[in-house]
Amino acid sequence: MTWRGTTTVRDRIFAALPYLLPLMDGLPFGRFLFQQFPVLQIITLPVIPLMFLYRYIPFAGFIVFLGLYMLVVRNENIPHFI
């Protein structure tokens, strides 16, 4: 991506955050896999606090989507990589 500017570690972290939305929606379907292989639950430990917020706030996915659209997509000052 050098032709559109350089990327920093912070930019890469922010670019990876939207991928948490499908992860939050898909983790409940892994419940049976987690029951058979309890070691895999360790992987989900960092995401558990975010998952509680996502599940208990009504329309959280829609609010996050609108926030991303309004604050990131339509903002010309944010690097193109994000």
C-alpha positions in Angstrom: 0.0 0.0 0.0 2.9 2.4 -0.4 1.3 4.1 -3.4 -1.5 5.5 -1.2 0.6 6.3 1.9 2.4 4.4 4.6 0.7 2.4 7.3 1.5 2.4 11.0 0.8 -0.3 13.6 -2.1 1.9 14.9 -3.6 2.0 11.4 -3.4 -1.7 11.1 -5.1 -2.2 14.5 -7.9 0.1 13.6 -8.3 -1.6 10.2 -8.7 -5.0 12.0 -11.4 -3.8 14.4 -14.4 -4.0 12.0 -13.7 -7.8 11.7 -14.9 -8.1 15.3 -18.5 -7.7 14.2 -18.8 -11.0 12.3 -16.7 -12.7 15.0 -19.3 -11.6 17.7 -22.1 -12.9 15.6 -20.4 -16.2 14.9 -19.0 -17.2 18.3 -22.4 -18.5 19.7 -22.4 -21.1 16.9 -19.1 -22.4 18.2 -20.6 -23.4 21.5 -20.7 -27.1 20.6 -17.1 -27.0 19.4 -16.1 -25.3 22.7 -17.9 -28.1 24.6 -15.9 -30.8 22.8 -12.6 -28.9 22.9 -12.4 -26.7 26.1 -8.9 -25.6 25.2 -10.3 -23.5 22.4 -12.2 -21.3 24.9 -8.8 -19.7 25.8 -8.8 -18.1 22.4 -12.0 -16.3 23.1 -11.0 -14.8 26.5 -9.9 -11.4 25.1 -13.2 -11.0 23.3 -15.5 -11.9 26.1 -15.9 -8.3 27.6 -16.7 -7.0 24.1 -19.2 -9.8 23.5 -21.1 -9.0 26.7 -21.5 -5.3 25.6 -22.4 -6.4 22.1 -25.1 -8.8 23.3 -26.7 -6.7 26.0 -26.9 -3.3 24.2 -30.0 -3.4 21.9 -29.1 -2.8 18.2 -25.4 -2.7 19.1 -24.4 -4.1 15.7 -26.5 -1.5 13.9 -25.1 1.3 16.1 -21.5 0.2 15.4 -22.2 -0.1 11.7 -23.6 3.5 11.6 -20.7 4.7 13.7 -18.2 3.2 11.3 -20.0 4.6 8.3 -20.3 8.1 9.7 -16.9 8.4 11.4 -14.7 6.3 9.1 -16.0 5.8 5.6 -17.1 9.4 5.0 -14.1 10.9 6.7 -11.5 12.1 4.2 -8.8 12.6 6.8 -8.5 8.9 7.7 -5.9 7.0 5.7 -7.2 4.9 2.8 -5.8 1.7 4.3 -8.4 1.8 7.2 
